Amino acid sequence: MDKIRGIKKSVSCFRWGLSSFLLATLVPGLSVVLAAVALGRGVQARSAIGGEWNPVAWHLRWGFRLAYCGALLSTVLTATEFLYLIRLLA
């Protein structure tokens, strides 16, 4: 049962990470939340599977990568917009 749950969480991590990355340019604040969900799902998947073979390990790895990139891109875009707004108002 844990292995099945781990596989489902791996695919879920990829889905949330991809959503985070794709929405980073549209809604930067939401992207950080989606990245946090993806990272949480990834940690749950790793703990459920343990050291056993994961047939969807590719999804888990890319889910982590996309979540990190989405959160980073979102942070950079938010900071850039904030600095532009301060410069515009000054």
PyMOL Python script that loads the backbone (N, CA, C, O; Angstrom):
from pymol import cmd

cmd.read_pdbstr("""\
ATOM      1  N   MET A   1       0.817  -1.196   0.000  1.00  0.00           N
ATOM      2  CA  MET A   1       0.000   0.000   0.000  1.00  0.00           C
ATOM      3  C   MET A   1       0.862   1.261   0.000  1.00  0.00           C
ATOM      4  O   MET A   1       0.519   2.237  -0.668  1.00  0.00           O
ATOM      5  N   ASP A   2       1.972   1.258   0.736  1.00  0.00           N
ATOM      6  CA  ASP A   2       2.828   2.443   0.779  1.00  0.00           C
ATOM      7  C   ASP A   2       3.459   2.729  -0.573  1.00  0.00           C
ATOM      8  O   ASP A   2       3.626   3.889  -0.949  1.00  0.00           O
ATOM      9  N   LYS A   3       3.811   1.674  -1.308  1.00  0.00           N
ATOM     10  CA  LYS A   3       4.421   1.878  -2.610  1.00  0.00           C
ATOM     11  C   LYS A   3       3.415   2.502  -3.588  1.00  0.00           C
ATOM     12  O   LYS A   3       3.781   3.380  -4.369  1.00  0.00           O
ATOM     13  N   ILE A   4       2.188   2.069  -3.553  1.00  0.00           N
ATOM     14  CA  ILE A   4       1.153   2.648  -4.416  1.00  0.00           C
ATOM     15  C   ILE A   4       0.938   4.114  -4.052  1.00  0.00           C
ATOM     16  O   ILE A   4       0.832   4.971  -4.930  1.00  0.00           O
ATOM     17  N   ARG A   5       0.875   4.392  -2.772  1.00  0.00           N
ATOM     18  CA  ARG A   5       0.720   5.777  -2.312  1.00  0.00           C
ATOM     19  C   ARG A   5       1.922   6.614  -2.746  1.00  0.00           C
ATOM     20  O   ARG A   5       1.763   7.770  -3.137  1.00  0.00           O
ATOM     21  N   GLY A   6       3.108   6.043  -2.679  1.00  0.00           N
ATOM     22  CA  GLY A   6       4.315   6.757  -3.108  1.00  0.00           C
ATOM     23  C   GLY A   6       4.316   7.061  -4.596  1.00  0.00           C
ATOM     24  O   GLY A   6       4.754   8.131  -5.018  1.00  0.00           O
ATOM     25  N   ILE A   7       3.823   6.115  -5.394  1.00  0.00           N
ATOM     26  CA  ILE A   7       3.742   6.342  -6.840  1.00  0.00           C
ATOM     27  C   ILE A   7       2.737   7.446  -7.147  1.00  0.00           C
ATOM     28  O   ILE A   7       2.999   8.317  -7.977  1.00  0.00           O
ATOM     29  N   LYS A   8       1.591   7.410  -6.481  1.00  0.00           N
ATOM     30  CA  LYS A   8       0.586   8.456  -6.686  1.00  0.00           C
ATOM     31  C   LYS A   8       1.110   9.822  -6.257  1.00  0.00           C
ATOM     32  O   LYS A   8       0.864  10.825  -6.926  1.00  0.00           O
ATOM     33  N   LYS A   9       1.825   9.858  -5.151  1.00  0.00           N
ATOM     34  CA  LYS A   9       2.388  11.133  -4.676  1.00  0.00           C
ATOM     35  C   LYS A   9       3.482  11.637  -5.623  1.00  0.00           C
ATOM     36  O   LYS A   9       3.637  12.847  -5.793  1.00  0.00           O
ATOM     37  N   SER A  10       4.237  10.731  -6.237  1.00  0.00           N
ATOM     38  CA  SER A  10       5.267  11.133  -7.200  1.00  0.00           C
ATOM     39  C   SER A  10       4.644  11.821  -8.407  1.00  0.00           C
ATOM     40  O   SER A  10       5.119  12.864  -8.856  1.00  0.00           O
ATOM     41  N   VAL A  11       3.582  11.229  -8.922  1.00  0.00           N
ATOM     42  CA  VAL A  11       2.888  11.831 -10.062  1.00  0.00           C
ATOM     43  C   VAL A  11       2.236  13.142  -9.640  1.00  0.00           C
ATOM     44  O   VAL A  11       2.223  14.103 -10.409  1.00  0.00           O
ATOM     45  N   SER A  12       1.699  13.189  -8.436  1.00  0.00           N
ATOM     46  CA  SER A  12       1.095  14.412  -7.921  1.00  0.00           C
ATOM     47  C   SER A  12       2.141  15.519  -7.759  1.00  0.00           C
ATOM     48  O   SER A  12       1.865  16.686  -8.037  1.00  0.00           O
ATOM     49  N   CYS A  13       3.326  15.150  -7.313  1.00  0.00           N
ATOM     50  CA  CYS A  13       4.418  16.120  -7.184  1.00  0.00           C
ATOM     51  C   CYS A  13       4.749  16.732  -8.544  1.00  0.00           C
ATOM     52  O   CYS A  13       4.949  17.942  -8.657  1.00  0.00           O
ATOM     53  N   PHE A  14       4.806  15.894  -9.568  1.00  0.00           N
ATOM     54  CA  PHE A  14       5.087  16.387 -10.915  1.00  0.00           C
ATOM     55  C   PHE A  14       3.979  17.323 -11.391  1.00  0.00           C
ATOM     56  O   PHE A  14       4.253  18.382 -11.956  1.00  0.00           O
ATOM     57  N   ARG A  15       2.744  16.933 -11.163  1.00  0.00           N
ATOM     58  CA  ARG A  15       1.606  17.743 -11.602  1.00  0.00           C
ATOM     59  C   ARG A  15       1.613  19.119 -10.929  1.00  0.00           C
ATOM     60  O   ARG A  15       1.429  20.137 -11.596  1.00  0.00           O
ATOM     61  N   TRP A  16       1.824  19.150  -9.615  1.00  0.00           N
ATOM     62  CA  TRP A  16       1.857  20.424  -8.888  1.00  0.00           C
ATOM     63  C   TRP A  16       3.087  21.252  -9.264  1.00  0.00           C
ATOM     64  O   TRP A  16       3.003  22.474  -9.379  1.00  0.00           O
ATOM     65  N   GLY A  17       4.228  20.588  -9.455  1.00  0.00           N
ATOM     66  CA  GLY A  17       5.435  21.313  -9.862  1.00  0.00           C
ATOM     67  C   GLY A  17       5.294  21.938 -11.235  1.00  0.00           C
ATOM     68  O   GLY A  17       5.720  23.072 -11.455  1.00  0.00           O
ATOM     69  N   LEU A  18       4.695  21.197 -12.162  1.00  0.00           N
ATOM     70  CA  LEU A  18       4.468  21.733 -13.506  1.00  0.00           C
ATOM     71  C   LEU A  18       3.500  22.911 -13.458  1.00  0.00           C
ATOM     72  O   LEU A  18       3.704  23.913 -14.143  1.00  0.00           O
ATOM     73  N   SER A  19       2.455  22.794 -12.657  1.00  0.00           N
ATOM     74  CA  SER A  19       1.512  23.900 -12.500  1.00  0.00           C
ATOM     75  C   SER A  19       2.201  25.127 -11.922  1.00  0.00           C
ATOM     76  O   SER A  19       1.952  26.252 -12.356  1.00  0.00           O
ATOM     77  N   SER A  20       3.060  24.907 -10.950  1.00  0.00           N
ATOM     78  CA  SER A  20       3.800  26.014 -10.339  1.00  0.00           C
ATOM     79  C   SER A  20       4.673  26.712 -11.365  1.00  0.00           C
ATOM     80  O   SER A  20       4.713  27.941 -11.420  1.00  0.00           O
ATOM     81  N   PHE A  21       5.369  25.933 -12.177  1.00  0.00           N
ATOM     82  CA  PHE A  21       6.268  26.516 -13.168  1.00  0.00           C
ATOM     83  C   PHE A  21       5.498  27.275 -14.247  1.00  0.00           C
ATOM     84  O   PHE A  21       5.892  28.373 -14.639  1.00  0.00           O
ATOM     85  N   LEU A  22       4.407  26.694 -14.722  1.00  0.00           N
ATOM     86  CA  LEU A  22       3.646  27.328 -15.795  1.00  0.00           C
ATOM     87  C   LEU A  22       2.890  28.571 -15.334  1.00  0.00           C
ATOM     88  O   LEU A  22       2.701  29.506 -16.112  1.00  0.00           O
ATOM     89  N   LEU A  23       2.459  28.586 -14.079  1.00  0.00           N
ATOM     90  CA  LEU A  23       1.710  29.737 -13.572  1.00  0.00           C
ATOM     91  C   LEU A  23       2.603  30.826 -12.967  1.00  0.00           C
ATOM     92  O   LEU A  23       2.104  31.861 -12.524  1.00  0.00           O
ATOM     93  N   ALA A  24       3.907  30.598 -12.948  1.00  0.00           N
ATOM     94  CA  ALA A  24       4.816  31.563 -12.320  1.00  0.00           C
ATOM     95  C   ALA A  24       4.748  32.928 -12.993  1.00  0.00           C
ATOM     96  O   ALA A  24       4.840  33.952 -12.316  1.00  0.00           O
ATOM     97  N   THR A  25       4.589  32.959 -14.302  1.00  0.00           N
ATOM     98  CA  THR A  25       4.550  34.247 -14.988  1.00  0.00           C
ATOM     99  C   THR A  25       3.174  34.895 -14.918  1.00  0.00           C
ATOM    100  O   THR A  25       3.060  36.117 -15.018  1.00  0.00           O
ATOM    101  N   LEU A  26       2.134  34.093 -14.749  1.00  0.00           N
ATOM    102  CA  LEU A  26       0.786  34.655 -14.717  1.00  0.00           C
ATOM    103  C   LEU A  26       0.380  35.141 -13.333  1.00  0.00           C
ATOM    104  O   LEU A  26      -0.102  36.263 -13.180  1.00  0.00           O
ATOM    105  N   VAL A  27       0.573  34.300 -12.333  1.00  0.00           N
ATOM    106  CA  VAL A  27       0.178  34.625 -10.957  1.00  0.00           C
ATOM    107  C   VAL A  27       1.344  34.256 -10.037  1.00  0.00           C
ATOM    108  O   VAL A  27       1.370  33.155  -9.488  1.00  0.00           O
ATOM    109  N   PRO A  28       2.312  35.170  -9.863  1.00  0.00           N
ATOM    110  CA  PRO A  28       3.514  34.814  -9.099  1.00  0.00           C
ATOM    111  C   PRO A  28       3.242  34.364  -7.669  1.00  0.00           C
ATOM    112  O   PRO A  28       3.894  33.428  -7.208  1.00  0.00           O
ATOM    113  N   GLY A  29       2.330  34.971  -6.957  1.00  0.00           N
ATOM    114  CA  GLY A  29       2.072  34.586  -5.570  1.00  0.00           C
ATOM    115  C   GLY A  29       1.503  33.183  -5.452  1.00  0.00           C
ATOM    116  O   GLY A  29       1.862  32.437  -4.542  1.00  0.00           O
ATOM    117  N   LEU A  30       0.628  32.830  -6.357  1.00  0.00           N
ATOM    118  CA  LEU A  30       0.027  31.504  -6.353  1.00  0.00           C
ATOM    119  C   LEU A  30       1.060  30.432  -6.683  1.00  0.00           C
ATOM    120  O   LEU A  30       0.968  29.302  -6.203  1.00  0.00           O
ATOM    121  N   SER A  31       2.022  30.786  -7.488  1.00  0.00           N
ATOM    122  CA  SER A  31       3.051  29.830  -7.892  1.00  0.00           C
ATOM    123  C   SER A  31       3.871  29.341  -6.700  1.00  0.00           C
ATOM    124  O   SER A  31       4.261  28.175  -6.654  1.00  0.00           O
ATOM    125  N   VAL A  32       4.129  30.206  -5.757  1.00  0.00           N
ATOM    126  CA  VAL A  32       4.889  29.810  -4.571  1.00  0.00           C
ATOM    127  C   VAL A  32       4.094  28.800  -3.744  1.00  0.00           C
ATOM    128  O   VAL A  32       4.660  27.845  -3.212  1.00  0.00           O
ATOM    129  N   VAL A  33       2.802  29.011  -3.639  1.00  0.00           N
ATOM    130  CA  VAL A  33       1.945  28.079  -2.901  1.00  0.00           C
ATOM    131  C   VAL A  33       1.923  26.722  -3.600  1.00  0.00           C
ATOM    132  O   VAL A  33       2.030  25.684  -2.947  1.00  0.00           O
ATOM    133  N   LEU A  34       1.785  26.728  -4.917  1.00  0.00           N
ATOM    134  CA  LEU A  34       1.783  25.476  -5.672  1.00  0.00           C
ATOM    135  C   LEU A  34       3.123  24.748  -5.547  1.00  0.00           C
ATOM    136  O   LEU A  34       3.165  23.521  -5.467  1.00  0.00           O
ATOM    137  N   ALA A  35       4.209  25.509  -5.531  1.00  0.00           N
ATOM    138  CA  ALA A  35       5.530  24.899  -5.361  1.00  0.00           C
ATOM    139  C   ALA A  35       5.654  24.253  -3.985  1.00  0.00           C
ATOM    140  O   ALA A  35       6.233  23.175  -3.852  1.00  0.00           O
ATOM    141  N   ALA A  36       5.113  24.905  -2.969  1.00  0.00           N
ATOM    142  CA  ALA A  36       5.160  24.331  -1.620  1.00  0.00           C
ATOM    143  C   ALA A  36       4.365  23.028  -1.554  1.00  0.00           C
ATOM    144  O   ALA A  36       4.788  22.069  -0.908  1.00  0.00           O
ATOM    145  N   VAL A  37       3.224  22.997  -2.217  1.00  0.00           N
ATOM    146  CA  VAL A  37       2.421  21.768  -2.252  1.00  0.00           C
ATOM    147  C   VAL A  37       3.189  20.667  -2.976  1.00  0.00           C
ATOM    148  O   VAL A  37       3.204  19.521  -2.527  1.00  0.00           O
ATOM    149  N   ALA A  38       3.827  21.011  -4.096  1.00  0.00           N
ATOM    150  CA  ALA A  38       4.590  20.021  -4.861  1.00  0.00           C
ATOM    151  C   ALA A  38       5.744  19.462  -4.038  1.00  0.00           C
ATOM    152  O   ALA A  38       5.989  18.256  -4.044  1.00  0.00           O
ATOM    153  N   LEU A  39       6.444  20.329  -3.337  1.00  0.00           N
ATOM    154  CA  LEU A  39       7.565  19.864  -2.515  1.00  0.00           C
ATOM    155  C   LEU A  39       7.072  18.989  -1.362  1.00  0.00           C
ATOM    156  O   LEU A  39       7.716  18.001  -1.009  1.00  0.00           O
ATOM    157  N   GLY A  40       5.935  19.353  -0.782  1.00  0.00           N
ATOM    158  CA  GLY A  40       5.364  18.524   0.276  1.00  0.00           C
ATOM    159  C   GLY A  40       4.972  17.153  -0.234  1.00  0.00           C
ATOM    160  O   GLY A  40       5.229  16.145   0.425  1.00  0.00           O
ATOM    161  N   ARG A  41       4.351  17.107  -1.406  1.00  0.00           N
ATOM    162  CA  ARG A  41       3.984  15.819  -2.001  1.00  0.00           C
ATOM    163  C   ARG A  41       5.221  14.991  -2.321  1.00  0.00           C
ATOM    164  O   ARG A  41       5.223  13.771  -2.157  1.00  0.00           O
ATOM    165  N   GLY A  42       6.268  15.664  -2.777  1.00  0.00           N
ATOM    166  CA  GLY A  42       7.498  14.947  -3.094  1.00  0.00           C
ATOM    167  C   GLY A  42       8.147  14.326  -1.865  1.00  0.00           C
ATOM    168  O   GLY A  42       8.638  13.199  -1.910  1.00  0.00           O
ATOM    169  N   VAL A  43       8.142  15.068  -0.777  1.00  0.00           N
ATOM    170  CA  VAL A  43       8.699  14.536   0.476  1.00  0.00           C
ATOM    171  C   VAL A  43       7.864  13.355   0.966  1.00  0.00           C
ATOM    172  O   VAL A  43       8.411  12.358   1.438  1.00  0.00           O
ATOM    173  N   GLN A  44       6.553  13.465   0.854  1.00  0.00           N
ATOM    174  CA  GLN A  44       5.683  12.358   1.247  1.00  0.00           C
ATOM    175  C   GLN A  44       5.924  11.130   0.369  1.00  0.00           C
ATOM    176  O   GLN A  44       5.898  10.000   0.855  1.00  0.00           O
ATOM    177  N   ALA A  45       6.156  11.356  -0.920  1.00  0.00           N
ATOM    178  CA  ALA A  45       6.414  10.235  -1.835  1.00  0.00           C
ATOM    179  C   ALA A  45       7.725   9.550  -1.488  1.00  0.00           C
ATOM    180  O   ALA A  45       7.805   8.322  -1.475  1.00  0.00           O
ATOM    181  N   ARG A  46       8.742  10.337  -1.210  1.00  0.00           N
ATOM    182  CA  ARG A  46      10.038   9.748  -0.864  1.00  0.00           C
ATOM    183  C   ARG A  46       9.959   8.944   0.426  1.00  0.00           C
ATOM    184  O   ARG A  46      10.571   7.881   0.538  1.00  0.00           O
ATOM    185  N   SER A  47       9.206   9.452   1.402  1.00  0.00           N
ATOM    186  CA  SER A  47       9.103   8.718   2.662  1.00  0.00           C
ATOM    187  C   SER A  47       8.245   7.465   2.510  1.00  0.00           C
ATOM    188  O   SER A  47       8.494   6.463   3.181  1.00  0.00           O
ATOM    189  N   ALA A  48       7.240   7.509   1.638  1.00  0.00           N
ATOM    190  CA  ALA A  48       6.386   6.340   1.439  1.00  0.00           C
ATOM    191  C   ALA A  48       7.122   5.227   0.700  1.00  0.00           C
ATOM    192  O   ALA A  48       6.923   4.045   0.982  1.00  0.00           O
ATOM    193  N   ILE A  49       7.968   5.613  -0.240  1.00  0.00           N
ATOM    194  CA  ILE A  49       8.677   4.611  -1.037  1.00  0.00           C
ATOM    195  C   ILE A  49       9.933   4.127  -0.324  1.00  0.00           C
ATOM    196  O   ILE A  49      10.295   2.954  -0.417  1.00  0.00           O
ATOM    197  N   GLY A  50      10.590   5.029   0.382  1.00  0.00           N
ATOM    198  CA  GLY A  50      11.822   4.658   1.067  1.00  0.00           C
ATOM    199  C   GLY A  50      12.939   4.449   0.064  1.00  0.00           C
ATOM    200  O   GLY A  50      13.099   5.238  -0.867  1.00  0.00           O
ATOM    201  N   GLY A  51      13.709   3.395   0.250  1.00  0.00           N
ATOM    202  CA  GLY A  51      14.813   3.110  -0.649  1.00  0.00           C
ATOM    203  C   GLY A  51      14.463   2.161  -1.770  1.00  0.00           C
ATOM    204  O   GLY A  51      15.339   1.743  -2.527  1.00  0.00           O
ATOM    205  N   GLU A  52      13.188   1.812  -1.888  1.00  0.00           N
ATOM    206  CA  GLU A  52      12.764   0.879  -2.926  1.00  0.00           C
ATOM    207  C   GLU A  52      12.753   1.554  -4.295  1.00  0.00           C
ATOM    208  O   GLU A  52      12.816   2.777  -4.419  1.00  0.00           O
ATOM    209  N   TRP A  53      12.671   0.703  -5.313  1.00  0.00           N
ATOM    210  CA  TRP A  53      12.621   1.199  -6.672  1.00  0.00           C
ATOM    211  C   TRP A  53      11.294   1.899  -6.927  1.00  0.00           C
ATOM    212  O   TRP A  53      10.231   1.392  -6.570  1.00  0.00           O
ATOM    213  N   ASN A  54      11.372   3.078  -7.555  1.00  0.00           N
ATOM    214  CA  ASN A  54      10.183   3.857  -7.872  1.00  0.00           C
ATOM    215  C   ASN A  54      10.028   3.901  -9.393  1.00  0.00           C
ATOM    216  O   ASN A  54      10.866   4.501 -10.067  1.00  0.00           O
ATOM    217  N   PRO A  55       8.989   3.290  -9.949  1.00  0.00           N
ATOM    218  CA  PRO A  55       8.834   3.276 -11.399  1.00  0.00           C
ATOM    219  C   PRO A  55       8.570   4.658 -12.000  1.00  0.00           C
ATOM    220  O   PRO A  55       8.762   4.853 -13.200  1.00  0.00           O
ATOM    221  N   VAL A  56       8.141   5.600 -11.197  1.00  0.00           N
ATOM    222  CA  VAL A  56       7.897   6.954 -11.693  1.00  0.00           C
ATOM    223  C   VAL A  56       8.863   7.944 -11.040  1.00  0.00           C
ATOM    224  O   VAL A  56       8.490   9.078 -10.742  1.00  0.00           O
ATOM    225  N   ALA A  57      10.091   7.512 -10.824  1.00  0.00           N
ATOM    226  CA  ALA A  57      11.093   8.381 -10.200  1.00  0.00           C
ATOM    227  C   ALA A  57      11.352   9.616 -11.054  1.00  0.00           C
ATOM    228  O   ALA A  57      11.669  10.683 -10.528  1.00  0.00           O
ATOM    229  N   TRP A  58      11.219   9.475 -12.364  1.00  0.00           N
ATOM    230  CA  TRP A  58      11.407  10.607 -13.271  1.00  0.00           C
ATOM    231  C   TRP A  58      10.422  11.724 -12.928  1.00  0.00           C
ATOM    232  O   TRP A  58      10.791  12.898 -12.904  1.00  0.00           O
ATOM    233  N   HIS A  59       9.173  11.355 -12.664  1.00  0.00           N
ATOM    234  CA  HIS A  59       8.166  12.351 -12.305  1.00  0.00           C
ATOM    235  C   HIS A  59       8.518  13.046 -10.987  1.00  0.00           C
ATOM    236  O   HIS A  59       8.331  14.254 -10.838  1.00  0.00           O
ATOM    237  N   LEU A  60       9.020  12.278 -10.058  1.00  0.00           N
ATOM    238  CA  LEU A  60       9.377  12.847  -8.766  1.00  0.00           C
ATOM    239  C   LEU A  60      10.529  13.832  -8.902  1.00  0.00           C
ATOM    240  O   LEU A  60      10.476  14.933  -8.352  1.00  0.00           O
ATOM    241  N   ARG A  61      11.567  13.443  -9.630  1.00  0.00           N
ATOM    242  CA  ARG A  61      12.717  14.343  -9.819  1.00  0.00           C
ATOM    243  C   ARG A  61      12.314  15.622 -10.543  1.00  0.00           C
ATOM    244  O   ARG A  61      12.681  16.718 -10.120  1.00  0.00           O
ATOM    245  N   TRP A  62      11.566  15.487 -11.624  1.00  0.00           N
ATOM    246  CA  TRP A  62      11.156  16.663 -12.374  1.00  0.00           C
ATOM    247  C   TRP A  62      10.123  17.495 -11.620  1.00  0.00           C
ATOM    248  O   TRP A  62      10.059  18.711 -11.804  1.00  0.00           O
ATOM    249  N   GLY A  63       9.332  16.872 -10.792  1.00  0.00           N
ATOM    250  CA  GLY A  63       8.397  17.628  -9.956  1.00  0.00           C
ATOM    251  C   GLY A  63       9.136  18.550  -9.005  1.00  0.00           C
ATOM    252  O   GLY A  63       8.766  19.711  -8.835  1.00  0.00           O
ATOM    253  N   PHE A  64      10.205  18.014  -8.374  1.00  0.00           N
ATOM    254  CA  PHE A  64      11.028  18.845  -7.501  1.00  0.00           C
ATOM    255  C   PHE A  64      11.683  19.976  -8.281  1.00  0.00           C
ATOM    256  O   PHE A  64      11.670  21.128  -7.848  1.00  0.00           O
ATOM    257  N   ARG A  65      12.249  19.646  -9.422  1.00  0.00           N
ATOM    258  CA  ARG A  65      12.945  20.672 -10.220  1.00  0.00           C
ATOM    259  C   ARG A  65      11.998  21.773 -10.678  1.00  0.00           C
ATOM    260  O   ARG A  65      12.314  22.956 -10.560  1.00  0.00           O
ATOM    261  N   LEU A  66      10.852  21.390 -11.193  1.00  0.00           N
ATOM    262  CA  LEU A  66       9.890  22.387 -11.664  1.00  0.00           C
ATOM    263  C   LEU A  66       9.343  23.229 -10.521  1.00  0.00           C
ATOM    264  O   LEU A  66       9.106  24.425 -10.693  1.00  0.00           O
ATOM    265  N   ALA A  67       9.140  22.619  -9.353  1.00  0.00           N
ATOM    266  CA  ALA A  67       8.662  23.381  -8.200  1.00  0.00           C
ATOM    267  C   ALA A  67       9.697  24.417  -7.768  1.00  0.00           C
ATOM    268  O   ALA A  67       9.356  25.569  -7.498  1.00  0.00           O
ATOM    269  N   TYR A  68      10.958  24.003  -7.703  1.00  0.00           N
ATOM    270  CA  TYR A  68      12.014  24.945  -7.342  1.00  0.00           C
ATOM    271  C   TYR A  68      12.125  26.068  -8.362  1.00  0.00           C
ATOM    272  O   TYR A  68      12.236  27.237  -7.993  1.00  0.00           O
ATOM    273  N   CYS A  69      12.095  25.719  -9.643  1.00  0.00           N
ATOM    274  CA  CYS A  69      12.192  26.744 -10.689  1.00  0.00           C
ATOM    275  C   CYS A  69      10.986  27.675 -10.668  1.00  0.00           C
ATOM    276  O   CYS A  69      11.130  28.885 -10.843  1.00  0.00           O
ATOM    277  N   GLY A  70       9.797  27.113 -10.456  1.00  0.00           N
ATOM    278  CA  GLY A  70       8.594  27.942 -10.384  1.00  0.00           C
ATOM    279  C   GLY A  70       8.634  28.905  -9.216  1.00  0.00           C
ATOM    280  O   GLY A  70       8.268  30.072  -9.355  1.00  0.00           O
ATOM    281  N   ALA A  71       9.078  28.424  -8.065  1.00  0.00           N
ATOM    282  CA  ALA A  71       9.174  29.300  -6.887  1.00  0.00           C
ATOM    283  C   ALA A  71      10.238  30.373  -7.089  1.00  0.00           C
ATOM    284  O   ALA A  71      10.033  31.529  -6.718  1.00  0.00           O
ATOM    285  N   LEU A  72      11.368  29.998  -7.675  1.00  0.00           N
ATOM    286  CA  LEU A  72      12.438  30.967  -7.926  1.00  0.00           C
ATOM    287  C   LEU A  72      11.994  32.017  -8.938  1.00  0.00           C
ATOM    288  O   LEU A  72      12.204  33.213  -8.732  1.00  0.00           O
ATOM    289  N   LEU A  73      11.384  31.571 -10.024  1.00  0.00           N
ATOM    290  CA  LEU A  73      10.899  32.499 -11.036  1.00  0.00           C
ATOM    291  C   LEU A  73       9.838  33.428 -10.468  1.00  0.00           C
ATOM    292  O   LEU A  73       9.829  34.623 -10.761  1.00  0.00           O
ATOM    293  N   SER A  74       8.963  32.888  -9.672  1.00  0.00           N
ATOM    294  CA  SER A  74       7.918  33.689  -9.046  1.00  0.00           C
ATOM    295  C   SER A  74       8.514  34.740  -8.115  1.00  0.00           C
ATOM    296  O   SER A  74       8.075  35.890  -8.104  1.00  0.00           O
ATOM    297  N   THR A  75       9.507  34.343  -7.344  1.00  0.00           N
ATOM    298  CA  THR A  75      10.161  35.278  -6.423  1.00  0.00           C
ATOM    299  C   THR A  75      10.868  36.393  -7.182  1.00  0.00           C
ATOM    300  O   THR A  75      10.773  37.562  -6.810  1.00  0.00           O
ATOM    301  N   VAL A  76      11.571  36.032  -8.237  1.00  0.00           N
ATOM    302  CA  VAL A  76      12.285  37.037  -9.037  1.00  0.00           C
ATOM    303  C   VAL A  76      11.296  38.002  -9.695  1.00  0.00           C
ATOM    304  O   VAL A  76      11.512  39.214  -9.686  1.00  0.00           O
ATOM    305  N   LEU A  77      10.229  37.474 -10.257  1.00  0.00           N
ATOM    306  CA  LEU A  77       9.238  38.344 -10.897  1.00  0.00           C
ATOM    307  C   LEU A  77       8.541  39.254  -9.894  1.00  0.00           C
ATOM    308  O   LEU A  77       8.293  40.424 -10.186  1.00  0.00           O
ATOM    309  N   THR A  78       8.229  38.733  -8.733  1.00  0.00           N
ATOM    310  CA  THR A  78       7.590  39.556  -7.701  1.00  0.00           C
ATOM    311  C   THR A  78       8.532  40.664  -7.232  1.00  0.00           C
ATOM    312  O   THR A  78       8.109  41.808  -7.062  1.00  0.00           O
ATOM    313  N   ALA A  79       9.796  40.332  -7.024  1.00  0.00           N
ATOM    314  CA  ALA A  79      10.771  41.342  -6.601  1.00  0.00           C
ATOM    315  C   ALA A  79      10.964  42.397  -7.683  1.00  0.00           C
ATOM    316  O   ALA A  79      11.069  43.586  -7.381  1.00  0.00           O
ATOM    317  N   THR A  80      11.011  41.972  -8.926  1.00  0.00           N
ATOM    318  CA  THR A  80      11.175  42.915 -10.031  1.00  0.00           C
ATOM    319  C   THR A  80       9.972  43.849 -10.132  1.00  0.00           C
ATOM    320  O   THR A  80      10.132  45.056 -10.316  1.00  0.00           O
ATOM    321  N   GLU A  81       8.782  43.295 -10.014  1.00  0.00           N
ATOM    322  CA  GLU A  81       7.578  44.132 -10.055  1.00  0.00           C
ATOM    323  C   GLU A  81       7.530  45.094  -8.879  1.00  0.00           C
ATOM    324  O   GLU A  81       7.121  46.245  -9.038  1.00  0.00           O
ATOM    325  N   PHE A  82       7.943  44.639  -7.705  1.00  0.00           N
ATOM    326  CA  PHE A  82       7.953  45.489  -6.526  1.00  0.00           C
ATOM    327  C   PHE A  82       8.951  46.638  -6.694  1.00  0.00           C
ATOM    328  O   PHE A  82       8.635  47.786  -6.382  1.00  0.00           O
ATOM    329  N   LEU A  83      10.144  46.332  -7.181  1.00  0.00           N
ATOM    330  CA  LEU A  83      11.146  47.383  -7.393  1.00  0.00           C
ATOM    331  C   LEU A  83      10.704  48.365  -8.471  1.00  0.00           C
ATOM    332  O   LEU A  83      10.951  49.565  -8.352  1.00  0.00           O
ATOM    333  N   TYR A  84      10.058  47.875  -9.515  1.00  0.00           N
ATOM    334  CA  TYR A  84       9.539  48.760 -10.557  1.00  0.00           C
ATOM    335  C   TYR A  84       8.468  49.685 -10.000  1.00  0.00           C
ATOM    336  O   TYR A  84       8.426  50.870 -10.330  1.00  0.00           O
ATOM    337  N   LEU A  85       7.613  49.141  -9.163  1.00  0.00           N
ATOM    338  CA  LEU A  85       6.552  49.941  -8.566  1.00  0.00           C
ATOM    339  C   LEU A  85       7.121  51.013  -7.634  1.00  0.00           C
ATOM    340  O   LEU A  85       6.647  52.149  -7.634  1.00  0.00           O
ATOM    341  N   ILE A  86       8.128  50.660  -6.846  1.00  0.00           N
ATOM    342  CA  ILE A  86       8.766  51.649  -5.966  1.00  0.00           C
ATOM    343  C   ILE A  86       9.428  52.753  -6.790  1.00  0.00           C
ATOM    344  O   ILE A  86       9.327  53.935  -6.462  1.00  0.00           O
ATOM    345  N   ARG A  87      10.099  52.351  -7.855  1.00  0.00           N
ATOM    346  CA  ARG A  87      10.771  53.341  -8.706  1.00  0.00           C
ATOM    347  C   ARG A  87       9.740  54.238  -9.407  1.00  0.00           C
ATOM    348  O   ARG A  87       9.982  55.428  -9.609  1.00  0.00           O
ATOM    349  N   LEU A  88       8.615  53.672  -9.768  1.00  0.00           N
ATOM    350  CA  LEU A  88       7.568  54.433 -10.440  1.00  0.00           C
ATOM    351  C   LEU A  88       6.934  55.453  -9.493  1.00  0.00           C
ATOM    352  O   LEU A  88       6.620  56.571  -9.902  1.00  0.00           O
ATOM    353  N   LEU A  89       6.747  55.070  -8.237  1.00  0.00           N
ATOM    354  CA  LEU A  89       6.114  55.946  -7.273  1.00  0.00           C
ATOM    355  C   LEU A  89       7.062  56.990  -6.683  1.00  0.00           C
ATOM    356  O   LEU A  89       6.608  57.994  -6.136  1.00  0.00           O
ATOM    357  N   ALA A  90       8.362  56.765  -6.787  1.00  0.00           N
ATOM    358  CA  ALA A  90       9.339  57.691  -6.182  1.00  0.00           C
ATOM    359  C   ALA A  90       9.587  58.899  -7.031  1.00  0.00           C
ATOM    360  O   ALA A  90      10.380  59.764  -6.657  1.00  0.00           O
TER     361      ALA A  90
END
""", "prot")
cmd.dss("prot")
cmd.show_as("cartoon", "prot")
cmd.util.cbc("prot")
cmd.orient("prot")
